[in-house]
């Protein structure tokens, strides 16, 4: 990679460590998952403040950038909006959040509950982003991008710094991909020191299409995970990081994501949202090949959902 972000990730970790949780890891024997001798480590980032990893990037932006009197503005499928609302309330700054109509009721309720000025409109994240950019021009508020922002990348990279200390033996790490901020932050920390596998819904192949084209391009926006893993295209800033660090990208179906949600509940009594369970789905479905004795990590990245029956 041309840019070494590791020093920035370390500095960001120090800047926000008192504001984010050091989320736990859980070791699961491969035999419990029908995977023989594979060792599985789940990084339970759904236990983070605001219910997802996104709060790391939100706090990083507020710590590393100057916030004007107009406050901050963000566009989100849901989780980033929740995170920015939470972090802004913590810092006592105004926040205006734009989300599309596909955002889940759980995420909309949390944004409102944290006191942000919420605008729900449009059918996609792209429309919410356009509305937020218009508000920046009108208000001079500070935009906090959900994934394609340097400070956001540094914040998400703190998850990898933390995980390496908790599970230094990992050889492979599975991470869900939407705009690429989480995977980009993780890739910025690990580089090629682990095999990074990006996981996308079949109906939202954002990174897959970008790698095929050699650059970010529009992709379909679908899937039950559309409110967290379907921003239409991968970020321009994060794409070079992903191109240089990701070993493989796999696609999972909505049915496989639902099965992963059910398995997390049955196994650990953990309620993950669809986007948060996508990476686990890639392992359970056999989309990612493993060998006996391999040490595999999975980021369970979000839990902002009210669903507990998972379609039973």
N, C-alpha and C positions, 0 to 999 in steps of 0.2 A: 504494500500500500504506500502511496506517496505521502500520506499524512499520518503521523504517529499521534494518535489521540490518547494513548495510555497516560501520559502525564496529566492531561486535562481531565481524564476520568478520575484519577486519584485526587486531584484538587477539588473536583466537583463532589466527590464522595465526602471529603472533609467538610465542604460547605453545607451539605444538606443532611449529614448523618444524624443530626438531632431532630430532623423533621420527617424522616422516613423510617419505616420499620425494617429491621433485618429479618426478612421473612424466613420461615423454617424450610428445611428439606426433610423429606421422608424417604427412607430406603425401602424398596419393595423387591422381594425375591422374584426372579424371573419365573420360578415355578408357579407363583400365584397368578401369573398372566399367561401361562402356557408357553413360556419362552425359554424353558430349560435353564441353563446356567447363566443367563444374562443378568447382570446386576442393574437395577433401575433406580435412579435418584430423581424424585419429583421436587422441583423448586416451586413451592406453593405461594406464588406471588399474588394470588387472589386474596391473601390475607393482608395485603398492603393497605395503607390508608386509601380511602376512596374505592377500594375493591379491585385495583389493577396496578400493574407496573407503571402506568402513565403518570402517576403522581411524582415519580422520580424526575421525569423531564419537566414537569410543571414547576416543581420546586427549584430545579436547576435554572430555569429561565428567570425566575424571580430573584434568585441569589446572584446571578451573573450579569444581569442586564438592569439598566435604569428604568424604573416604572414611572411613567408620566402621571400627572394628576388625573387624567382621563381613565387611568387603570389599564386593564388588559382585555383582549378580545381573542376568542378562539373559535374555530370551526371543528366539529367532531361528529363521528358516528355515534358517540355516546361516552365512552370511557375517558377520552381526553378532556371532554367537557366537564365530566364529574371531577377529574383530577385538578383542572385549572380552577374550578369553583372552590374545591376544598383548599387548595394552596393559597388562593386569593383571600379566602376568609381568614386563614391562618395569619396572613400578612396584613390584613385589614385594608386591602385595595379593591376597588370596584372591578367587577368582571362581567363581560357580556358574552354569552355563549350562543352560537348558532348550531342547530342540529337539524337533520332531515327528518321527515315523517317516519322513516324506517327505524329510527332510534327506539330502543325498547322502553316501555313504560317504567321499568325499574331505573333506568339511567336518567330518564327525564325527571322522575321524582327526586332522585338524589341531587341532580343539578339544582333544582328548585329548593330543595331542603338546605343546601349550602349557601343559599342567599344570592345566587347569581341572577342577572337579568337574562332570561332565557327566551330565545326566538326559535320556534319550530316551523320549518317551511322547506319546500322542495322535496324531491324524491330521492336525492342522493347526497353523499358527502361533498361531491364537487359543487353542487348548488349551495350548500351551506358555506363552503369555502368562499365562493364568489360573493355571497352576502356579507361575510365577515370582512373581506377585503374592501368592499364598499364602505363599511362602517369605519374601517381604519382611516380612509380618506376623509370621512365626515367628522370624526371625533379626535383623531390623533392618538388613539389608544395604542398600546403596545401589542402587536400580534404575536401570539405564541402558537407556532405551527405544531400540528399533531405528530409529525415525524420528520419533515424535511428542514430541520433547523439545527444549527451546530450545538446549541445548548441542550436541545432535546436529545440529541444523540449522546452527548456526554452524560446526561442524567440517566438514560436507559443503560448506558455502559456500566453504571455502578452496580447493576444487577449481576453482571458477569464477574466483576471484581469480587463481589460478595460470594457468589457461587463457587468461584475457584478456591476461596479460602475454606468453604464448607465441604466441598467435594473435589479435592485436587486430583483425584484419580480418574476423572471422567475422560473418556476417549471420543465419545460422540455426544452431540447435544442437539435436540430437536426443539425448534422454535416456530411458532405460528408467524405468518407474514401477512401484513396488510399493506401499509405504505412503506414498511421496511425500517421504521425507527428502532424497534426493539432489536431485531436481528442485526441491523447496522451498528447499534451500540455494542451488542455482544461481539460481533465480528471485529469491531475496533479494539476490543480488549484482548480477545483470544487470538486473532489473526488465524493462522493455520495450525495452531497448537492443539486444537481438537477438530474432529470432523463435524462441521456445522451443516445441519440439514434444515432447510426452510420448508414449512408445511403450509399449503394453501388449499382453500376449498376448490373443487373442480369448477364451480361456477364463478370463481373470482381469481383467475390465474394471473395475478398482477406481475409477480416476479418472473414467472414462467414465460410470459409473453415478452417481457423486457429482455430477458437473456436470449431468447430466440431472435429478437430484433437487434440486439446489441445496444439498446438504449431504452429509456422509459417510453412506453406507448400505452394507449388506452386498452383496457381489457374489459371483459364483461363484468357486470356488477350483479351478483346473485348470491344464493346460499342462505341458510339459516344463520350464518355468521356474518351477514352483510353489514351489520351495524358496527363491526369491529375489524373485519378483514376484507373490505371491499371498497377502497378509495378510488377506484378506476385506474390509477397508474402509480407505479413505484416512484419514490422521491428522486429528483435529479441529484440531490446532494448525497443521498445514501446509496444510489445505484453503484457507483464505483467501489464502495466498500463491499457490497454484497457480491459483485462480480469477482472481486479478488479474494474473498474469504469463504464463501459458501461452497461446499463440496457438492451439494445435491439439493434439488427441490422436488418435492413429491406433492401430488394432489390427492385430496380425500373427498369422499362423497358426504352429503348431508346425513345419510344413514350411518356412515362410519363415525361421524362426529357425535350423533345421538348415542350410538353404542358406547363411545368413550365417556360421554357424560354419565350414562348409567353405570359404567364400570367404576368410575371414580366415586360415585355415590355408594355402590355396593361394597367397594374395597376399603374406602377411607371415610365414608360419610362426608365427602367434600362435594359441594354444589358449584360446579363450574359452568360459566356461560358457554355457548357454542364456540366462540372464538378462543376462549381459554382452554378448551378441551381438544382443539384441532391437532396440536402436536402429539398428544397422547393417542389420538385416533390413528396417526400414521404408524405408530409402533404396534398397536393392537391389531390393525388390519393387515400387517405384514408388508406394507408399502416400503418400509425401511428394513433392509437386510441387516441382520446381526449375526455374530458368531458366538459360540460358547465362551463364556467368561468375559465377554465385552461389557464395559461399564458405560451405560447409556444414561444421559441426563435429559429431562423433559421439563420445560417451563410451562407450568399451568398458570396462564397469565392474567385471567380475569374471572370474577365471580358476580358480576352485576346482572343478576337475573332473578325473577320471582318464580321461575319454573322449578318444581321439585319432583314432578312425576315423570318427566322426560318422555312423554308420549306413550306411557304404558297403557 
